[in-house]
Amino acid sequence: MSIANQTVTPEHQFEPSPKRDQNVAQAAPLLFRLENVHMSRWHTKARVIMGSATFFDAFDALSLAFVLPVLIGLWKITPGQVGLLIASGYLGQVVGALFFGWLAERIGRVRSAGITIGLMSIMSIGCALAGNFNMLFLARFIQGIGVGGEVPVAATYINELSQAKGRGRFFLLYELIFPIGLLGAAQAGAFVVPRFGWEYMFLIGGLPGLLICLLVFRLPESPRWLIGRGRYAEAERIIASVEASSRGRHLDPATQPDACAARTAELARTLQNKRKGSWKELFSPVYKRRTFVVWALWASAYFVANGINNWLPSLYKTVYHLPLQEALHMASLSNVLSTCAVVCCALLIDRTGRRRWAIGSFVLAGLLLVGLVTLGTDSATHVMILGSAAYAVMGTTTVMLYLYTPEIYPTRIRAIGTGLATSWLRAASATAPALVGVVLAKDGINTVFLMFAGMTVVGLVAALGMIETTNRSLEEISP
């Protein structure tokens, strides 16, 4: 009987032998084929469509930073209220990351991603219609639920399509779309807001997302998720379409019996104690250390990166009293540098490894921030050069974490593990802007950058506890 005709229901997936052995015999050839098919137009299409969603996720996340210099004067917003408004979106993202990470394990990666994109796009239009502080706060919170759910689910989906060899480059070239989205928001903000008004920033971020939502719903589901649910016939059909797209540049288990036998034995060992995925497994002996390390990485990296990036336009306008257009252009430089840095990371990550890259970025970002404080933060030029450079360096790790986190968990808890980890980025990204508002009003700009420098030390300690995942299959990394 062919693989396509052998299906089992998810509830039977974890039964002891001989049912488990039958499942292994069905799953192993499928995983072998998925790992040994050449990258093709099929992968490119999935990466472009899901990447387009991630672009507007990033655009929506940063759009508020570039309308705040206008709203501060228009609505007479205080520094404390600025921090709260920035934090509102990230508070929603905590909810979204947790809920949609859970949902993606149950209904699939594609459907969950499509729902998040629709939600964030509709609420971006809602932000454009907000007429006061309270309405914008609420709209940004609800929009944040969609933004927070999209990126971890999309990252899980793209990671599950990747092969062990070269996965870092394949994934980060996809994830590069996120800093490009931030760059797009920065450039659009510098051009659109002074000329057409702040509302148009939210409309630009929302309207295209509705079309992308429809395209995402048409993507095929992750074969690894389907295999994990025992839906082998569906997985086989998708893998066959991937192979057809590769035009013969793939390996067949029938022609590679030794390699397939080794894969079967490896998967059998993995399934010995396999059970249905649960968030509790994140704290099991195997994954507990990984979980706490990656939480600390997300929190520290994004505390620094989003704390700097979300406040820079307002700092240039309110602290250094630059004209609006000049302030927005100077703020956009940080995203230009970040995009260039992420390109370098994508090209080098499979050579340097995830752990060494993270360690290096925390060290370098910390030195740049200390250098800024030493030279003096009384100059907007110092902040533009050293502050933007620190953000760019830290930005490579914030993107790399979307590669690393799905790698350290098995398919059954990958989405919920990634979603829970990214909730720490949302919490840190909500806390940092609020703290900047308080510290800026009380102690001044120098203390703000000292705070960021101190957080890089926390990240460095966490990075030392990472495991290396480079060029290892997902099943090998995570039993």
Wavefront OBJ file of the C-alpha trace (Angstrom):
o trace
v 0.000 0.000 0.000
v 1.364 3.484 -0.835
v 2.123 6.114 1.747
v -0.627 8.290 0.339
v -3.262 5.693 1.288
v -1.991 4.979 4.766
v -3.532 7.451 7.182
v -3.977 7.396 10.907
v -5.822 9.708 13.192
v -3.919 11.954 15.572
v -5.196 10.180 18.649
v -3.491 6.991 17.486
v -0.226 8.703 16.805
v 1.280 8.099 20.185
v 0.166 4.542 20.904
v 2.821 1.996 21.772
v 4.163 -0.579 19.337
v 3.084 -1.936 16.854
v 0.947 1.119 15.993
v 3.860 3.435 16.794
v 6.155 1.377 14.589
v 3.658 1.702 11.746
v 3.616 5.481 12.250
v 7.420 5.602 12.157
v 7.446 3.601 8.952
v 5.049 6.095 7.375
v 6.634 9.281 8.709
v 10.319 8.498 8.097
v 10.209 8.345 4.268
v 8.167 11.551 4.168
v 10.631 13.416 6.379
v 13.524 11.983 4.371
v 11.991 13.300 1.146
v 11.250 16.715 2.692
v 14.856 17.034 3.908
v 16.320 15.990 0.551
v 14.407 18.028 -2.015
v 16.154 20.911 -3.756
v 14.949 24.450 -3.033
v 12.577 25.430 -5.826
v 9.870 27.838 -6.949
v 7.517 26.116 -4.477
v 9.671 27.280 -1.562
v 10.098 30.728 -3.104
v 6.348 31.192 -3.473
v 5.722 30.249 0.167
v 8.546 32.499 1.314
v 7.344 35.491 -0.742
v 3.692 35.264 0.322
v 4.409 34.676 3.999
v 7.220 37.235 3.786
v 4.791 39.840 2.435
v 2.667 39.330 5.528
v 5.734 39.703 7.729
v 6.649 42.927 5.876
v 3.363 44.554 6.850
v 3.623 43.082 10.346
v 6.873 45.028 10.754
v 5.370 48.091 9.055
v 2.416 48.091 11.442
v 4.661 47.535 14.457
v 6.771 50.640 13.743
v 4.197 52.941 12.156
v 3.214 54.484 15.489
v 6.790 55.649 16.156
v 6.657 57.843 13.053
v 3.277 59.427 13.786
v 4.006 60.160 17.442
v 6.042 63.344 16.788
v 2.863 64.775 15.206
v 0.420 63.407 17.790
v 2.515 64.717 20.694
v 1.766 68.270 19.573
v -1.693 67.600 18.180
v -3.103 65.794 21.216
v -0.737 67.312 23.854
v 0.614 63.894 24.839
v 3.053 63.704 27.784
v 6.240 61.531 27.772
v 4.482 59.062 30.077
v 1.533 58.780 27.698
v 3.915 58.283 24.764
v 5.386 55.285 26.576
v 1.926 53.892 27.304
v 0.797 54.307 23.708
v 3.873 52.480 22.409
v 3.382 49.808 25.060
v -0.284 49.248 24.109
v 0.610 47.486 20.864
v 3.157 45.267 22.572
v 0.726 44.330 25.335
v -1.637 43.126 22.629
v 1.247 41.250 21.025
v 1.778 39.274 24.247
v -1.814 38.056 24.004
v -1.469 37.329 20.293
v 1.797 35.415 20.613
v 0.392 33.173 23.345
v -3.037 32.589 21.804
v -2.016 32.045 18.196
v 0.977 29.923 19.189
v -1.517 27.636 20.928
v -3.985 27.824 18.034
v -1.354 26.977 15.405
v -0.698 23.644 17.124
v -4.363 22.761 16.815
v -5.673 24.126 13.519
v -2.417 24.467 11.578
v 0.153 27.105 10.707
v -1.525 28.517 7.588
v -5.006 29.117 8.968
v -3.618 30.688 12.141
v -1.343 33.001 10.145
v -4.222 34.044 7.875
v -6.401 35.015 10.847
v -3.625 37.118 12.393
v -2.990 38.996 9.144
v -6.672 39.794 8.705
v -6.918 41.079 12.287
v -3.859 43.329 12.147
v -4.868 44.759 8.748
v -8.423 45.625 9.807
v -7.207 47.252 13.010
v -4.560 49.259 11.149
v -7.457 50.902 9.314
v -9.105 51.338 12.722
v -6.014 53.210 13.956
v -6.334 55.632 11.025
v -9.915 56.399 12.121
v -9.040 56.914 15.804
v -9.744 60.478 16.898
v -8.165 60.637 20.332
v -5.611 59.040 22.653
v -7.985 56.484 24.197
v -9.330 55.233 20.865
v -5.843 54.891 19.400
v -4.665 53.070 22.543
v -7.483 50.521 22.181
v -7.022 50.111 18.415
v -3.271 49.560 18.813
v -3.863 46.976 21.551
v -6.241 44.941 19.378
v -3.984 45.325 16.340
v -1.107 44.079 18.498
v -2.924 40.778 19.018
v -2.689 40.130 15.280
v 0.867 41.449 14.949
v 2.019 39.338 17.897
v 0.532 36.168 16.478
v 1.703 36.494 12.869
v 5.485 36.501 13.181
v 6.002 33.430 15.420
v 3.480 31.355 13.445
v 5.013 32.447 10.127
v 8.519 31.762 11.456
v 7.470 28.271 12.530
v 5.940 27.613 9.105
v 9.020 28.714 7.133
v 11.363 26.863 9.504
v 9.425 23.627 8.964
v 9.848 23.924 5.201
v 13.637 24.245 5.509
v 16.370 21.619 5.262
v 19.084 21.085 7.851
v 21.905 22.182 5.546
v 21.748 25.898 4.868
v 18.602 26.391 6.966
v 20.033 29.528 8.548
v 20.614 31.278 5.247
v 17.285 30.124 3.776
v 15.330 31.283 6.820
v 17.124 34.572 7.461
v 16.806 35.630 3.831
v 13.075 35.201 4.431
v 13.229 36.927 7.816
v 15.150 39.806 6.199
v 11.726 41.020 5.115
v 11.043 42.099 8.723
v 13.820 44.733 8.923
v 12.923 45.718 5.359
v 9.388 46.269 6.652
v 10.763 48.440 9.446
v 12.843 50.294 6.868
v 9.764 50.739 4.688
v 7.827 52.159 7.632
v 10.682 54.530 8.432
v 10.996 55.808 4.868
v 7.240 56.047 4.383
v 6.887 57.848 7.699
v 9.568 60.395 6.814
v 7.837 61.104 3.474
v 4.109 60.605 4.102
v 3.506 62.060 7.572
v 4.800 65.622 6.929
v 3.050 65.811 3.523
v -0.265 63.946 3.876
v -0.902 63.443 7.587
v -0.441 60.725 10.188
v -3.584 58.774 9.253
v -2.103 57.675 5.928
v 0.652 55.708 7.663
v -1.937 53.345 9.126
v -3.865 53.081 5.851
v -0.689 52.128 3.973
v -0.073 49.399 6.543
v -3.631 48.064 6.534
v -5.123 47.982 3.045
v -2.528 45.731 1.304
v -2.698 43.290 4.205
v -6.271 42.336 3.303
v -5.106 41.018 -0.081
v -2.150 39.213 1.476
v -4.522 37.566 3.947
v -6.350 35.880 1.050
v -3.076 34.709 -0.516
v -1.854 33.197 2.764
v -5.036 31.137 3.136
v -4.200 29.541 -0.241
v -0.754 28.325 0.876
v -0.267 24.580 1.558
v -0.048 23.507 5.189
v 3.301 22.609 6.775
v 4.064 18.951 5.911
v 5.829 18.507 9.248
v 2.726 19.651 11.128
v 0.565 17.277 9.078
v 2.941 14.382 9.762
v 2.887 15.220 13.452
v -0.916 15.039 13.379
v -0.909 11.687 11.586
v -2.311 13.188 8.360
v 0.144 11.350 6.121
v -1.925 11.408 2.919
v -2.122 15.215 2.939
v 1.578 15.511 3.774
v 2.483 13.123 0.962
v 0.515 15.150 -1.590
v 2.253 18.374 -0.561
v 5.717 16.798 -0.566
v 5.004 15.335 -4.019
v 4.172 18.833 -5.282
v 7.457 20.124 -3.806
v 9.351 17.354 -5.607
v 7.554 18.116 -8.858
v 8.584 21.754 -8.549
v 12.223 20.715 -8.021
v 12.232 19.000 -11.453
v 13.941 15.836 -10.317
v 16.458 17.481 -7.989
v 15.535 15.365 -4.990
v 16.361 11.995 -3.423
v 13.939 9.068 -3.361
v 13.884 6.746 -0.303
v 13.648 3.766 -2.664
v 16.993 4.685 -4.245
v 18.636 5.578 -0.915
v 17.759 2.602 1.337
v 20.683 3.058 3.736
v 20.012 6.744 4.342
v 16.295 6.123 4.732
v 16.943 3.242 7.146
v 19.156 5.508 9.255
v 16.402 8.144 9.216
v 13.830 5.581 10.310
v 16.033 4.448 13.204
v 16.605 8.067 14.262
v 12.894 8.833 14.200
v 12.103 5.636 16.098
v 14.402 6.742 18.913
v 12.695 10.135 18.935
v 9.251 8.538 19.214
v 10.108 6.155 22.059
v 8.667 8.490 24.652
v 6.710 10.741 22.327
v 3.376 12.090 23.515
v 0.881 14.704 22.468
v 2.299 18.207 22.609
v 1.570 20.317 25.676
v 2.960 23.607 26.945
v 4.047 21.703 30.071
v 6.689 19.917 27.995
v 8.515 23.252 27.642
v 9.529 22.781 31.281
v 10.452 19.101 31.036
v 14.054 18.052 31.840
v 14.982 18.081 28.140
v 13.607 21.538 27.305
v 13.525 23.491 30.576
v 17.011 25.010 30.231
v 16.419 25.827 26.559
v 13.150 27.543 27.439
v 14.570 29.833 30.116
v 17.630 30.693 28.034
v 15.581 31.640 24.992
v 13.139 33.686 27.096
v 16.038 35.730 28.460
v 17.398 36.204 24.938
v 14.094 37.472 23.567
v 13.490 39.811 26.507
v 16.962 41.365 26.574
v 17.451 41.695 22.804
v 14.090 43.329 22.207
v 14.258 45.525 25.298
v 17.301 47.156 23.704
v 16.242 47.070 20.043
v 12.629 48.181 20.322
v 13.339 50.549 23.185
v 15.766 52.439 20.947
v 13.865 52.141 17.682
v 10.452 53.204 18.945
v 11.743 56.257 20.815
v 14.318 57.659 18.371
v 11.897 59.768 16.267
v 10.399 61.342 19.405
v 13.836 61.834 21.014
v 15.128 63.723 18.001
v 12.019 65.914 17.999
v 11.518 66.550 21.737
v 15.006 66.239 23.302
v 17.155 67.583 20.451
v 14.428 69.887 19.025
v 15.022 68.953 15.387
v 12.460 69.867 12.695
v 9.926 67.094 12.081
v 11.208 66.015 8.669
v 14.852 65.998 9.815
v 13.963 64.040 12.954
v 12.152 61.375 10.933
v 14.953 61.086 8.377
v 17.582 60.704 11.106
v 15.468 58.050 12.828
v 15.151 56.110 9.579
v 18.951 55.689 9.428
v 18.835 53.065 12.174
v 16.610 50.865 10.001
v 18.879 51.285 6.969
v 21.831 50.087 9.055
v 19.763 47.260 10.538
v 18.759 45.952 7.107
v 22.411 45.887 5.981
v 23.423 44.099 9.201
v 20.731 41.433 8.799
v 21.898 40.744 5.230
v 25.399 40.068 6.616
v 23.893 37.837 9.309
v 21.919 35.816 6.744
v 25.026 35.203 4.633
v 27.288 34.279 7.568
v 25.055 32.598 10.170
v 25.622 29.034 8.907
v 29.389 29.562 9.181
v 29.566 31.357 12.513
v 26.757 29.452 14.246
v 23.808 30.805 16.222
v 25.529 30.854 19.612
v 28.674 32.710 18.584
v 26.674 35.262 16.617
v 24.432 36.061 19.583
v 27.386 36.388 21.961
v 29.185 38.719 19.559
v 26.172 40.943 18.967
v 25.463 41.472 22.679
v 29.122 42.339 23.295
v 29.358 44.767 20.369
v 26.012 46.462 21.054
v 26.969 46.918 24.698
v 30.304 48.496 23.760
v 28.611 50.893 21.333
v 26.106 52.008 23.978
v 28.826 52.499 26.595
v 30.796 54.458 24.006
v 27.766 56.679 23.382
v 27.377 57.443 27.078
v 31.127 58.120 27.390
v 31.215 60.525 24.427
v 28.065 62.229 25.628
v 24.405 62.092 24.651
v 24.128 65.865 24.356
v 24.739 65.521 20.605
v 22.064 64.206 18.237
v 24.881 63.172 15.876
v 26.408 60.891 18.530
v 23.027 59.253 19.063
v 22.436 58.905 15.335
v 25.786 57.158 14.758
v 26.391 55.076 17.887
v 22.771 54.575 18.957
v 21.698 53.543 15.461
v 24.725 51.235 15.134
v 23.889 49.554 18.462
v 20.321 49.040 17.298
v 21.517 47.582 13.978
v 23.844 45.102 15.698
v 21.157 44.093 18.174
v 18.686 43.805 15.302
v 20.619 40.866 13.843
v 20.010 38.854 17.004
v 16.341 39.823 17.200
v 15.912 38.365 13.699
v 18.180 35.355 14.352
v 15.997 34.372 17.318
v 13.126 33.673 14.917
v 15.420 31.084 13.343
v 16.845 29.673 16.567
v 13.702 29.328 18.691
v 11.711 27.003 16.372
v 14.862 24.897 15.980
v 15.114 23.992 19.671
v 11.590 22.544 19.995
v 9.971 19.478 18.327
v 7.098 19.876 15.864
v 4.458 19.001 18.465
v 5.292 22.077 20.601
v 7.200 24.237 18.093
v 4.509 26.864 17.505
v 3.450 27.154 21.137
v 7.097 27.226 22.272
v 7.927 29.948 19.768
v 4.779 31.883 20.605
v 5.474 31.769 24.336
v 9.096 32.829 23.784
v 8.082 35.751 21.589
v 5.632 36.881 24.260
v 8.739 37.891 26.219
v 9.806 40.136 23.360
v 6.371 41.749 23.492
v 6.547 42.180 27.262
v 10.052 43.665 27.025
v 9.033 45.872 24.101
v 6.096 47.174 26.135
v 8.211 47.709 29.255
v 11.162 49.426 27.560
v 9.283 52.388 25.993
v 7.330 52.943 29.207
v 10.572 52.918 31.238
v 12.249 55.260 28.762
v 9.443 57.763 29.305
v 9.858 57.589 33.095
v 13.684 57.598 33.098
v 13.888 60.373 30.497
v 11.640 62.662 32.538
v 13.422 61.891 35.827
v 17.108 61.255 35.053
v 17.728 62.361 31.468
v 18.840 60.811 28.193
v 22.240 59.619 29.481
v 20.626 57.224 31.954
v 18.336 55.894 29.223
v 21.269 54.592 27.179
v 23.023 53.287 30.311
v 19.884 51.231 30.965
v 20.103 49.743 27.488
v 23.804 48.949 27.954
v 23.043 47.118 31.194
v 20.457 44.953 29.446
v 23.051 43.736 26.919
v 24.900 42.120 29.845
v 21.778 40.098 30.680
v 21.577 38.995 27.052
v 25.246 38.012 26.981
v 24.830 35.727 29.999
v 21.814 34.077 28.344
v 23.662 33.647 25.030
v 26.410 31.687 26.786
v 23.773 29.063 27.652
v 22.593 28.486 24.057
v 22.960 25.142 22.286
v 24.310 25.088 18.723
v 21.787 24.072 16.066
v 23.625 24.895 12.842
v 23.317 22.298 10.035
v 21.425 19.803 12.224
v 17.999 18.452 11.273
v 15.068 19.642 13.387
v 14.334 16.060 14.517
v 17.964 15.583 15.590
v 18.003 18.809 17.638
v 14.718 18.194 19.419
v 13.829 14.641 20.537
l 1 2 3 4 5 6 7 8 9 10 11 12 13 14 15 16 17 18 19 20 21 22 23 24 25 26 27 28 29 30 31 32 33 34 35 36 37 38 39 40 41 42 43 44 45 46 47 48 49 50 51 52 53 54 55 56 57 58 59 60 61 62 63 64 65 66 67 68 69 70 71 72 73 74 75 76 77 78 79 80 81 82 83 84 85 86 87 88 89 90 91 92 93 94 95 96 97 98 99 100 101 102 103 104 105 106 107 108 109 110 111 112 113 114 115 116 117 118 119 120 121 122 123 124 125 126 127 128 129 130 131 132 133 134 135 136 137 138 139 140 141 142 143 144 145 146 147 148 149 150 151 152 153 154 155 156 157 158 159 160 161 162 163 164 165 166 167 168 169 170 171 172 173 174 175 176 177 178 179 180 181 182 183 184 185 186 187 188 189 190 191 192 193 194 195 196 197 198 199 200 201 202 203 204 205 206 207 208 209 210 211 212 213 214 215 216 217 218 219 220 221 222 223 224 225 226 227 228 229 230 231 232 233 234 235 236 237 238 239 240 241 242 243 244 245 246 247 248 249 250 251 252 253 254 255 256 257 258 259 260 261 262 263 264 265 266 267 268 269 270 271 272 273 274 275 276 277 278 279 280 281 282 283 284 285 286 287 288 289 290 291 292 293 294 295 296 297 298 299 300 301 302 303 304 305 306 307 308 309 310 311 312 313 314 315 316 317 318 319 320 321 322 323 324 325 326 327 328 329 330 331 332 333 334 335 336 337 338 339 340 341 342 343 344 345 346 347 348 349 350 351 352 353 354 355 356 357 358 359 360 361 362 363 364 365 366 367 368 369 370 371 372 373 374 375 376 377 378 379 380 381 382 383 384 385 386 387 388 389 390 391 392 393 394 395 396 397 398 399 400 401 402 403 404 405 406 407 408 409 410 411 412 413 414 415 416 417 418 419 420 421 422 423 424 425 426 427 428 429 430 431 432 433 434 435 436 437 438 439 440 441 442 443 444 445 446 447 448 449 450 451 452 453 454 455 456 457 458 459 460 461 462 463 464 465 466 467 468 469 470 471 472 473 474 475 476 477 478 479
